[in-house]
Amino acid sequence: MVCGSYGDLEGFLKVLKIVQQQYGASNVFPDKEHMEKSTSCIFAHHVIDKETSETIITRSGLMQSYFDHIDTADLVVIVNEKNEQEHYGVGTTVEIGYAFAKSKRICFTRKPTDSNILSLMKTSEQSISNSMHEASIDR
């Protein structure tokens, strides 16, 4: 499963494609259907910066899908880059916390240096890969 900010949709989709190639598209979330459902929310949140009650309800359902897939995931890949900088959107941060709480194996595309993420990592005794390279997903 791949989590990350849709604020850098191009970067997110690049990592998603790599993970799909390695593990098979049918084994990786989000899938094409989920991304299509996300379109209006991505536009409202990241393009025009104007949420509506409808997009908030849709985003809630999409977030629940992420939680459901984290529950069954063997690996959670975190795309934590935007504009070549370390970045965590609110949604991604929530997903990271949820994955930690579920004791999931987590891999980051960029070595975390953010103090909030490092503090969260210290609360977990699970094995974490600090970069995509260590998890053998080469970008």
Protein Blocks (a to p, Z undefined) as FASTA:
>chain_A
ZZddfklmmlmmmmmmmmmmmnopklpccdfklmmmmmmmmmmmmmnopacfklmmmmmm
mmmmmmmmmmmpcbdcddfbeehiacddfklmmmmmmmmmnopacddfbdcfbfklmmmm
mmpcbdcdfbfklnopaZZ
